[in-house]
Amino acid sequence: MQMPQGNPLLLSYTLQELLARDTVQVELIPEKKGLFLKHVEYEVSSQRFKSSVYRRYNDFVVFHEVLLHKFPYRMVPALPPKRVLGADREFIEGRRRALKRFINLVARHPPFSEDVLLKLFLSFSGSDVQHKLKEAAQCVGDEFTNCKLAARAKDFLPADIQTQFAMSRELIRNVYNSFYKLRDRAERIASRAIDNAADLLIFGKELSALGSDTTPLPSWAALHLSTWGSLKQALKGLSVEFALLADKAAQQGKKEENDVVEKLNLFLDLLQSYKDLCERHEKGVLHKHQRALHKYGLMKRQMMSAAHGREPESVEQLESRIVEQENVIQTMELRNYFSLYCLHQETQLVHVYLPLTSHILGAFVNSQIQGHKEMSKVWNDLKPKLSCLFAGPHSVLTPPRSPQEDGVCPH
């Protein structure tokens, strides 16, 4: 990791620098017999490594496992769930998007981006990438055993690290909850745009059907034959404009899904990985440290009892076990401080991602402006084509007036 001069605990990255590390595309490879066979393959392309490889979901699973084993004190994003029975296209597309978010977060994470595991996953084109990943992970221990600063991690931590940890965890929990609600609203907005597209298309088709109706008029309505004929001709032509409106609405919905909802999901995935890391710290290394201390206390009491009973052999055995347990405690204590050290850096990394909020809002506003602008143009182009629907006396156009124009209060 590139560190500033001085305290190696401090990170010096900007959001732009993280995003520029790599952009990875994950595309579904269509199978010859559809999407409902045993395996779904993905084409994973990396800008940084200029590579394009084929991966299955289980390859991602093994990569996730070895990454978590090597970096237990870092934010390893979660994978989407395994395939469920009767998985449809919507599930497969959702999983593809989630895998893309996962690999991009990993590819932009400072320690992960420089690790051999990532390079293997993104560039190894052999037939057994899972074996290669496991082999590479077995050759070395985890980050604690390989980091030169691990034994000195305590020296770099602030005195109130536990207080800072508690405050950061609370803040990020609140941020996560708010962004979760924002993501739900954004999904609803995008979904409404797509539903609007479907409604506009049906609206246009019904107008076209009405205009194409060939049912003859009854004799008593023959006087209105020419009027109805003109109206039908006009209605029939309107379906094209409504199809264009539907297309614009669908484009806006897709744009909001890709530019707004996906960015929110990416940030939520990052925040969730931080929450998972905090839980691993408390239930993992911290719990093991406390358990080792408890075991040490029991041994000390046993030794005192054995010494009081004057049993030299058992005393000697207990002394040996106590020394061994002291070494375990010392290692666990060092791991605990190194875990806090990593957690402190990961907290900084989350804050580096916080300006993504402005990217998300900018994408949302731009999609609304562009969408409404394009829709407005089509509506304005449509209006003159309604002229034959409002033929009044002396061929003067008399379209319906608004209540305000007629002097009627809308209330």
C-alpha positions in Angstrom: 0.0 0.0 0.0 1.2 3.5 -0.8 1.5 5.3 2.5 2.2 9.0 3.3 5.4 9.8 5.1 5.0 9.4 8.9 2.3 7.3 10.3 1.6 4.3 8.0 -1.9 4.1 9.5 -3.1 7.1 7.5 -4.3 6.6 3.9 -3.9 9.3 1.2 -6.3 8.3 -1.5 -9.0 10.2 -3.3 -12.2 8.6 -4.7 -10.9 9.4 -8.3 -7.7 7.5 -7.5 -9.6 4.5 -6.3 -12.0 4.4 -9.2 -9.1 4.8 -11.7 -7.4 1.6 -10.4 -9.5 -0.6 -12.6 -12.8 -1.0 -14.2 -14.0 -4.6 -14.6 -16.9 -5.6 -16.8 -18.9 -8.8 -16.1 -21.1 -9.9 -19.0 -23.3 -12.9 -19.3 -22.3 -15.4 -22.0 -25.6 -16.6 -23.6 -25.8 -20.3 -23.7 -26.9 -22.1 -26.9 -29.9 -23.7 -25.1 -31.0 -20.7 -23.0 -30.3 -19.5 -19.5 -31.7 -22.5 -17.6 -28.9 -25.1 -17.9 -26.6 -26.3 -15.2 -24.0 -23.5 -15.5 -24.0 -19.8 -16.4 -20.7 -18.4 -17.6 -19.5 -14.8 -17.3 -16.9 -12.9 -19.4 -14.8 -10.9 -16.9 -12.8 -8.1 -18.6 -10.2 -5.9 -16.8 -9.0 -2.6 -18.2 -5.9 -2.6 -15.9 -4.7 -6.1 -17.0 -6.1 -5.8 -20.5 -7.5 -9.2 -20.0 -10.7 -11.1 -20.7 -11.4 -14.4 -19.0 -14.4 -16.7 -18.5 -15.6 -17.4 -15.0 -18.4 -19.3 -13.4 -20.1 -18.5 -10.1 -18.1 -21.1 -8.2 -14.9 -19.5 -9.4 -16.1 -16.3 -7.7 -16.9 -18.4 -4.5 -13.4 -19.8 -4.3 -11.8 -16.4 -5.0 -14.0 -15.0 -2.2 -12.9 -17.7 0.2 -9.1 -17.4 -0.4 -9.4 -13.6 -0.2 -11.2 -13.8 3.1 -8.6 -16.3 4.4 -5.7 -14.1 3.4 -7.3 -10.8 4.4 -9.4 -11.6 7.5 -9.1 -8.0 8.8 -10.2 -6.2 5.6 -13.5 -5.4 4.0 -14.2 -8.4 1.7 -17.5 -7.7 0.0 -20.1 -10.4 0.2 -21.1 -12.5 -2.9 -24.7 -12.6 -4.2 -26.6 -15.8 -3.2 -26.2 -19.1 -5.0 -28.6 -20.1 -7.7 -32.0 -21.0 -6.4 -34.3 -23.6 -7.8 -36.1 -22.2 -10.9 -33.9 -19.2 -11.2 -35.2 -16.9 -13.9 -33.6 -14.3 -16.1 -34.3 -11.5 -13.6 -32.4 -13.4 -10.9 -29.5 -14.2 -13.2 -29.2 -10.5 -14.3 -29.4 -9.4 -10.7 -26.6 -11.8 -9.8 -24.5 -10.6 -12.7 -24.8 -7.0 -11.5 -23.9 -8.0 -7.9 -20.8 -10.0 -9.2 -19.7 -6.9 -11.1 -20.0 -4.7 -8.0 -18.1 -7.3 -6.0 -15.1 -7.6 -8.4 -14.9 -3.8 -8.9 -14.8 -3.1 -5.1 -12.1 -5.7 -4.8 -10.1 -4.5 -7.8 -10.1 -0.9 -6.3 -9.2 -1.9 -2.7 -5.6 -0.9 -2.1 -4.2 -4.2 -0.5 -6.3 -6.4 -2.7 -5.4 -4.6 -5.9 -1.7 -5.4 -5.4 -2.2 -9.0 -4.5 -1.4 -12.0 -6.7 -4.9 -13.5 -6.0 -6.6 -10.6 -7.9 -4.2 -10.8 -10.8 -4.8 -14.6 -11.1 -8.5 -14.2 -11.0 -8.6 -11.5 -13.6 -6.0 -12.7 -16.0 -5.4 -16.5 -15.7 -7.0 -18.1 -18.7 -6.3 -21.8 -17.9 -9.0 -24.4 -17.3 -8.6 -24.6 -13.5 -8.5 -21.2 -11.9 -9.9 -22.5 -8.6 -6.9 -24.8 -8.2 -4.5 -22.0 -9.0 -6.2 -19.7 -6.5 -6.0 -22.3 -3.7 -2.4 -23.1 -4.5 -1.4 -19.4 -4.3 -3.2 -18.9 -1.0 -1.6 -22.0 0.6 1.9 -20.8 -0.2 1.7 -17.8 2.2 -0.1 -17.1 5.5 -2.6 -14.3 6.1 -1.8 -10.6 6.0 -0.8 -10.6 9.7 2.0 -13.1 9.1 3.3 -11.2 6.0 3.0 -7.5 7.2 6.2 -6.1 8.6 4.3 -3.6 10.7 2.0 -6.3 12.3 4.1 -6.6 15.5 4.1 -2.8 15.9 0.5 -2.1 15.0 -0.2 -0.9 18.6 2.4 1.8 18.3 0.5 3.6 15.5 -3.0 3.3 17.0 -4.5 6.4 18.8 -5.0 5.9 22.5 -8.8 6.2 22.2 -9.0 3.6 19.4 -11.9 1.7 21.0 -14.0 4.9 21.4 -13.2 5.9 17.8 -14.2 2.4 16.6 -17.5 2.6 18.4 -18.3 6.1 17.0 -17.3 5.1 13.4 -19.4 2.0 13.6 -22.4 4.0 14.7 -21.9 6.6 12.0 -21.6 4.0 9.2 -24.6 2.1 10.6 -26.7 5.3 10.2 -25.3 6.1 6.8 -26.1 2.5 5.7 -29.7 2.8 6.9 -30.2 6.1 5.0 -28.7 4.8 1.8 -30.7 1.6 2.0 -33.9 3.7 2.0 -32.6 5.9 -0.8 -31.8 2.8 -2.9 -35.4 1.6 -2.3 -36.9 4.9 -3.5 -34.5 5.0 -6.5 -35.6 1.5 -7.5 -39.3 2.5 -7.2 -38.6 5.7 -9.4 -36.8 3.6 -12.0 -39.6 1.0 -11.9 -42.3 3.6 -12.4 -40.5 4.9 -15.5 -40.4 1.4 -17.0 -44.1 0.9 -16.0 -44.9 4.2 -17.6 -43.2 3.1 -20.8 -45.4 -0.1 -20.9 -48.6 2.0 -20.3 -47.7 4.5 -23.0 -47.1 1.7 -25.5 -50.4 0.1 -24.7 -52.1 3.5 -24.8 -50.8 4.0 -28.4 -51.7 0.5 -29.4 -55.3 1.0 -28.3 -55.5 4.3 -30.2 -54.2 2.5 -33.3 -56.7 -0.4 -32.8 -59.5 2.2 -32.5 -58.3 3.9 -35.7 -58.1 0.6 -37.5 -61.6 -0.6 -36.5 -63.6 -1.5 -39.7 -67.0 -1.9 -38.1 -69.5 -0.1 -40.3 -71.5 2.8 -38.9 -75.3 2.2 -38.5 -77.6 4.1 -40.9 -78.8 6.6 -38.4 -75.1 7.7 -37.8 -74.3 8.0 -41.5 -74.2 11.8 -41.3 -71.1 11.5 -39.1 -69.3 9.0 -41.4 -66.8 11.5 -42.7 -66.1 12.9 -39.2 -65.5 9.5 -37.7 -63.3 8.5 -40.7 -61.1 11.5 -40.2 -60.8 10.8 -36.5 -59.9 7.2 -37.1 -57.2 8.2 -39.5 -55.7 10.6 -37.0 -55.9 8.1 -34.1 -54.2 5.4 -36.2 -51.2 7.7 -36.8 -50.7 8.6 -33.2 -49.5 5.1 -32.2 -46.1 5.9 -33.6 -45.6 8.9 -31.3 -46.8 7.0 -28.3 -44.3 4.2 -29.2 -41.6 6.8 -29.2 -42.8 8.2 -25.9 -42.7 4.6 -24.5 -39.1 4.2 -25.8 -38.0 7.4 -24.1 -39.6 6.4 -20.8 -38.0 3.0 -20.9 -34.6 4.6 -21.7 -34.9 6.8 -18.7 -35.9 3.9 -16.4 -32.9 1.9 -17.6 -30.6 4.9 -17.2 -31.8 5.3 -13.6 -31.2 1.6 -12.9 -27.7 1.7 -14.3 -26.5 5.2 -13.2 -28.3 5.7 -9.9 -29.5 2.3 -8.4 -26.3 0.5 -9.3 -24.1 3.2 -7.7 -26.3 3.1 -4.6 -26.0 -0.7 -4.5 -22.2 -0.4 -4.9 -22.0 1.9 -1.9 -24.3 -0.3 0.1 -22.1 -3.3 -0.7 -19.1 -1.5 0.6 -20.9 -0.4 3.8 -22.2 -3.9 4.4 -18.6 -5.3 4.1 -17.6 -2.8 6.7 -20.4 -4.0 9.0 -19.3 -7.6 8.4 -15.7 -6.7 9.2 -16.7 -5.1 12.5 -18.6 -8.3 13.4 -15.6 -10.5 12.4 -13.4 -8.4 14.7 -15.7 -8.8 17.7 -16.6 -12.4 17.2 -13.2 -13.5 15.8 -9.9 -12.2 17.0 -11.2 -10.3 20.0 -13.3 -13.3 21.2 -10.3 -15.6 20.7 -8.1 -13.3 22.7 -10.5 -13.2 25.5 -10.9 -17.0 25.4 -7.1 -17.4 25.5 -6.9 -15.2 28.6 -9.6 -17.1 30.3 -7.8 -20.4 29.6 -4.6 -18.9 30.9 -6.4 -18.0 34.2 -7.7 -21.5 34.6 -4.2 -22.9 34.1 -2.7 -20.6 36.7 -5.3 -21.8 39.2 -4.6 -25.4 38.4 -0.9 -24.9 38.9 -1.4 -23.3 42.3 -3.5 -26.3 43.3 -0.9 -28.8 42.0 1.9 -26.9 43.7 -0.1 -27.0 47.0 -0.5 -30.7 46.6 3.3 -31.1 45.9 3.1 -33.0 42.6 6.3 -32.0 40.8 5.5 -33.7 37.5 2.1 -32.1 37.1 3.5 -28.7 38.1 6.2 -29.0 35.5 3.7 -30.0 32.8 1.4 -27.1 33.8 4.3 -24.6 33.7 5.1 -25.8 30.2 1.5 -25.4 29.1 1.3 -22.0 30.7 4.4 -20.8 28.8 2.8 -22.1 25.6 -0.5 -20.4 26.5 1.4 -17.1 27.2 2.8 -17.3 23.7 -0.7 -17.8 22.3 -2.0 -14.8 24.3 0.8 -12.7 23.0 0.1 -13.6 19.4 -3.6 -13.1 19.9 -2.9 -9.7 21.5 -0.8 -8.7 18.5 -3.5 -9.9 16.1 -6.1 -7.9 18.0 -4.1 -4.7 17.6 -3.4 -5.5 14.0 -7.1 -6.1 13.4 -7.8 -2.7 14.9 -5.0 -1.2 12.8 -6.7 -2.6 9.6 -10.1 -1.6 10.8 -8.9 2.0 11.3 -7.7 2.0 7.7 -10.8 0.4 6.3 -12.9 3.1 8.1 -10.8 5.7 6.3 -11.5 3.9 3.0 -15.2 4.1 3.6 -14.9 7.8 4.1 -12.9 8.1 0.8 -16.0 6.6 -0.9 -18.4 9.0 0.8 -18.1 11.6 -2.1 -19.7 9.0 -4.3 -22.9 10.6 -2.9 -22.4 13.6 -5.2 -21.9 11.2 -8.2 -25.1 9.5 -7.3 -27.2 12.7 -6.9 -25.6 14.1 -10.1 -26.6 11.0 -12.1 -30.1 11.1 -10.6 -30.6 14.8 -11.5 -29.1 14.4 -15.0 -31.3 11.4 -15.8 -34.4 13.4 -14.7 -33.4 16.5 -16.7 -32.5 14.5 -19.8 -35.5 12.2 -19.6 -38.1 15.0 -19.1 -36.4 17.1 -21.9 -36.6 14.2 -24.4 -40.2 13.3 -23.4 -41.2 17.0 -23.6 -39.9 17.3 -27.1 -41.9 14.2 -28.3 -45.1 15.6 -26.6 -44.6 19.0 -28.3 -44.1 17.3 -31.6 -47.2 15.3 -31.0 -49.5 18.3 -30.2 -49.8 19.7 -33.8 -50.8 16.2 -35.1 -53.9 16.4 -33.0 -55.3 19.3 -35.2 -57.8 17.1 -37.1 -59.2 15.9 -33.8 -60.4 19.4 -32.9 -61.9 20.7 -36.1 -64.4 23.3 -35.0 -66.6 25.9 -37.0 -65.0 27.3 -40.1 -62.1 24.9 -39.7 -60.7 26.8 -36.7 -58.8 24.5 -34.3 -60.6 24.3 -30.9 -58.7 22.0 -28.6 -60.1 21.6 -25.1 -59.4 24.5 -22.8 -58.1 24.3 -19.3 -60.4 25.2 -16.4 -58.3 28.3 -15.7 -58.8 29.5 -19.3 -62.5 29.1 -19.0 -62.5 31.1 -15.8 -63.4 28.1 -13.7 -61.6 27.6 -10.4 -59.9 24.1 -10.3 -61.1 23.7 -6.8 
